[in-house]
Amino acid sequence: MKPTVFFTTTAIALSSITFAPSSGLAATAAEISQNAKVALHTLYSSNPAARAVGKKAKAVLVFPSVVKGGFLAGGQRGD
């Protein structure tokens, strides 16, 4: 097998695995809300300045779970 064919085949296989839908792993709205509350509480406990900024903010966007991965190329996903 030629090296180009091997690398192309490998890249296609890894891409199909990486971009496959994962809807079966989705959390419920209640789980996401609970995880967001825990993440925000953890932030406020570890950084008092964040609490002060949070009180002045009109809104706070919280990502309770961020997954990163990479193999020769990187990607990340947040819930």
C-alpha positions in Angstrom: 0.0 0.0 0.0 1.3 3.4 -0.9 1.9 5.8 2.0 -0.4 8.4 0.6 -3.3 6.0 0.3 -2.6 4.8 3.9 -2.6 8.3 5.3 -5.6 9.3 3.4 -7.6 6.3 4.5 -6.5 6.8 8.1 -7.5 10.5 8.0 -10.9 9.7 6.6 -11.5 7.0 9.2 -10.4 9.3 12.1 -12.6 12.1 10.7 -15.6 9.9 10.5 -15.1 8.9 14.1 -14.5 12.4 15.3 -17.5 14.0 13.6 -20.0 11.2 14.3 -23.1 12.4 16.1 -23.2 11.7 19.8 -26.8 12.6 20.7 -27.1 9.6 23.0 -24.7 11.3 25.4 -26.8 14.5 25.9 -27.6 15.5 29.4 -31.1 16.6 30.5 -31.9 20.2 31.1 -32.0 19.6 34.9 -28.5 18.0 34.8 -27.1 20.9 32.8 -28.6 23.4 35.2 -27.3 21.6 38.2 -23.8 21.3 36.7 -23.8 25.0 35.8 -24.7 25.9 39.4 -22.0 23.7 40.7 -19.4 25.2 38.3 -20.4 28.8 39.2 -20.3 28.0 42.9 -16.8 26.5 42.5 -15.6 29.5 40.6 -17.0 31.9 43.2 -15.5 29.9 46.0 -12.0 29.9 44.5 -12.0 33.5 43.2 -13.7 36.2 45.2 -13.1 38.8 42.4 -15.2 36.6 40.1 -18.1 36.9 42.5 -17.8 40.7 42.5 -17.8 40.8 38.7 -20.7 38.4 38.6 -22.8 40.6 40.8 -22.2 43.6 38.5 -22.8 41.6 35.3 -26.2 41.6 33.4 -25.7 37.9 32.6 -23.1 35.1 33.1 -22.5 32.4 30.6 -21.4 29.1 32.3 -19.9 26.1 30.6 -20.0 23.4 33.3 -18.3 20.8 31.1 -15.7 21.3 28.4 -14.2 18.4 26.6 -11.0 18.8 24.6 -9.3 16.2 22.4 -6.8 16.0 19.6 -4.9 13.7 17.4 -2.7 15.6 14.9 -5.7 18.1 14.9 -7.5 19.5 17.8 -11.1 19.9 18.7 -13.3 20.8 21.7 -16.9 20.7 22.7 -18.7 22.4 25.6 -22.1 21.7 27.2 
